[in-house]
Each structure stands twice: as structure tokens, then as C-alpha cells.
Amino acid sequence: MSATRIEWSVDGFAAFWAAPDPEVVPPLLTEDVVGVWPGTRAPVRGRDAYTKVLADLIELMPDLRLEVAEHATNGEYAFVRWIMHATGKHGPFEMSGIDRIRLRDGLVSENVIRFDRTEFAERSGLTTPF
């Protein structure tokens, strides 16, 4: 019996963020994945560290969901503009951001995440865990 190879896709991104579970993330990442979140002094490196940032964010806002608003690809890169739906200290809120994902052999090797941290703090009443 042959194993089916898992690869990153926009549809998979949307499905993950419709019901996020950090345990399903590591197989979609290269071992040397690099994650760059707003406000971090240095990139997060490696599957475990990358997955921990996602887990911490989901723990902060258990009802966090991202809706894919637009997406595009260009060679090894995928771009996803998303709308966050979550509940913070101020109640439910929405805001937008962008992921720029670099793929290698179908897996995420780098993800640069961009959103306005000030807007996040104002709307949610929370501080990002990164």
C-alpha cells in the first residue's frame, strides 16, 4: 500500500483555518521551515518552533478562524489574503492580513505573515504570543 504524499494548497490552508489543529501542521512543513511573524526579532526556525507559534495563537483565541479572501501563486510562492474572525477581550472582531508562503517540493519552507499588530491589539485587547 502506498502512502499519499501531503502537500500544501490554498484549499488545505482554508480547511485548516476553518477548524485549526496544530497537530496536522508538521507534515506540511520542511524540517528547516522559517516563519516570520510581525514584531518578531528573529524568524522562527524549524517544525517544532513554527508549530508552537500556531498552537500559542490558537490557545490565545480558541475560536480563531481565517477566511481566504484572495490568493495567487507565482512560481514557488503562494500569496493568501485572509480575514481573521476571532474573539478577544473586547469581544468578536475581524481583521485582514497576508501570508506569503514559499514552497519547496510541495511543503512550506518559509512563511512571511503580515498584519497590523496595533490594529490587532486595539480590536482584540490582546497581545500576540510572538
C-alpha positions as CSV (number, residue, x, y, z in Angstrom):
1,M,0.0,0.0,0.0
2,S,1.5,3.4,-1.0
3,A,1.3,6.4,1.2
4,T,-0.3,9.5,-0.2
5,R,2.0,12.5,-0.1
6,I,0.6,15.6,1.7
7,E,1.3,18.9,0.0
8,W,0.3,22.5,0.9
9,S,-2.5,24.1,-1.0
10,V,-4.8,27.1,-0.7
11,D,-7.8,24.7,-0.2
12,G,-5.8,23.0,2.6
13,F,-5.0,26.4,4.1
14,A,-8.7,27.3,4.1
15,A,-9.7,23.9,5.5
16,F,-7.1,24.1,8.3
17,W,-8.1,27.6,9.4
18,A,-11.8,26.6,9.3
19,A,-11.0,24.3,12.2
20,P,-7.4,24.8,13.2
21,D,-5.5,21.9,14.8
22,P,-1.7,22.4,15.2
23,E,-1.1,18.7,15.2
24,V,-1.8,18.5,11.4
25,V,0.7,21.2,10.5
26,P,4.2,19.5,10.8
27,P,3.8,17.1,7.8
28,L,3.2,20.2,5.6
29,L,6.4,21.9,6.6
30,T,10.0,21.3,5.6
31,E,12.3,20.4,8.5
32,D,14.1,23.8,8.1
33,V,10.9,25.9,7.8
34,V,11.2,29.6,8.6
35,G,8.3,31.6,9.9
36,V,8.3,35.4,10.1
37,W,5.5,37.0,12.2
38,P,5.1,40.7,12.7
39,G,7.1,42.1,15.6
40,T,9.4,39.1,16.0
41,R,13.1,40.0,16.4
42,A,14.2,36.9,14.6
43,P,12.5,34.3,12.4
44,V,11.1,31.2,13.9
45,R,13.0,28.2,12.6
46,G,12.1,24.5,12.4
47,R,8.9,22.5,12.5
48,D,8.5,22.4,16.3
49,A,9.1,26.2,16.8
50,Y,6.8,27.1,13.9
51,T,4.0,24.8,15.1
52,K,4.3,26.1,18.6
53,V,3.6,29.7,17.4
54,L,0.4,28.5,15.7
55,A,-0.6,26.5,18.8
56,D,0.1,29.5,21.1
57,L,-2.1,31.7,18.8
58,I,-4.9,29.2,18.8
59,E,-4.7,28.9,22.6
60,L,-4.9,32.7,22.9
61,M,-8.1,32.7,20.7
62,P,-9.7,29.3,20.6
63,D,-12.3,30.4,18.1
64,L,-9.8,31.8,15.7
65,R,-10.7,31.3,12.1
66,L,-9.2,32.6,8.9
67,E,-11.2,33.0,5.8
68,V,-9.4,33.1,2.4
69,A,-10.4,36.3,0.7
70,E,-8.0,36.2,-2.3
71,H,-5.0,34.2,-3.3
72,A,-2.4,34.0,-6.1
73,T,0.7,31.9,-7.0
74,N,3.9,32.9,-8.7
75,G,6.4,30.1,-9.2
76,E,7.4,28.7,-5.8
77,Y,5.3,31.4,-3.9
78,A,1.7,31.5,-2.8
79,F,0.0,34.6,-1.5
80,V,-3.1,34.4,0.6
81,R,-5.0,37.4,1.9
82,W,-7.2,36.3,4.8
83,I,-9.8,37.7,7.1
84,M,-9.4,36.8,10.7
85,H,-12.5,36.1,12.7
86,A,-11.9,35.7,16.5
87,T,-12.9,36.7,19.9
88,G,-10.7,38.8,22.2
89,K,-11.1,40.7,25.4
90,H,-13.3,43.2,23.6
91,G,-15.5,40.6,22.1
92,P,-15.7,39.3,18.5
93,F,-13.6,41.1,15.9
94,E,-12.4,40.8,12.3
95,M,-9.2,42.0,10.6
96,S,-7.2,41.2,7.5
97,G,-3.7,40.0,6.8
98,I,-1.5,38.3,4.3
99,D,0.7,35.2,4.2
100,R,3.5,34.9,1.6
101,I,4.3,31.2,1.5
102,R,7.4,29.8,-0.2
103,L,7.0,26.1,-1.2
104,R,9.7,23.5,-1.7
105,D,8.6,20.1,-3.1
106,G,5.0,21.0,-2.1
107,L,5.9,21.8,1.5
108,V,6.1,25.2,3.3
109,S,9.7,26.2,3.6
110,E,9.0,29.8,4.5
111,N,6.0,31.8,5.6
112,V,6.0,35.6,6.0
113,I,2.9,36.7,7.8
114,R,1.8,40.3,7.7
115,F,-0.9,42.1,9.6
116,D,-1.2,45.3,11.6
117,R,-0.2,44.4,15.3
118,T,-1.6,47.8,16.5
119,E,-5.0,47.0,14.9
120,F,-4.9,43.5,16.4
121,A,-4.3,44.9,19.9
122,E,-7.0,47.6,19.5
123,R,-9.6,45.2,18.2
124,S,-8.8,42.2,20.3
125,G,-7.5,43.7,23.5
126,L,-4.8,41.0,23.4
127,T,-1.1,40.9,22.7
128,T,0.2,38.4,20.1
129,P,2.2,35.5,21.7
130,F,5.2,36.1,19.4
